[in-house]
Amino acid sequence: PTYIKALENAFVIKRIYRYNLLKGGSSRSNAVYFVGDHSLLNAVIGTADEFSPEILENVLVHDLERRGYTVYTGKFDDRHIDFAAEQDDAFIFLQTISQKTDDETILEQKTESLVCLNDDERFATQKKYVIFLDVDDSFISETGANTGINYLSLQDFLLTE
């Protein structure tokens, strides 16, 4: 535990807690760690031609914090939400898809986790995003039509405020 705290204090890693959206609180026991610098990921997992899921999530965590959000991983009932970011008592919810894929089941799973939030009046009007590393418009053409979910590439999300 003291090693982990030392790494956090040196900004080598960042601890993100899980937020139980049904009960309305964060859990200190279910933390996820992100690195403070993406080059550390390259040193540990090596460089690859593919953009790894860890780097995509790392970029989003740091960008959301830069925007002033408190970032959590989310849990809603039995569903996992990649990120629940809170600011001024409002949330935005994000799911990530890092690989280019034609597999609609991945998109459906990520979308369903966000759609179920619409059943709770506290979250029905909150912004929800599926962030792709590489968006294929034909792949997501009609999926988000009536769900209130925004489908964006990482680049487009980073350019929004």
Buried (B, 14 or more C-beta within 10 A) or exposed (E): EEEEEEBBEEEBBBEBBBBBBEEEEBBEEBBBEBBBEBEEBBEEEEEEEEBBBBBBBBBBBBBBBEEEBBBBBBBBEEBEBBBBBBEEEEBBBBBBBBBEBEEEEEBEBBBEBBBBBBEEEEBEEBBBBBBBBBBEEEBBEEBBEEBBBBBBEBEBBBEEE
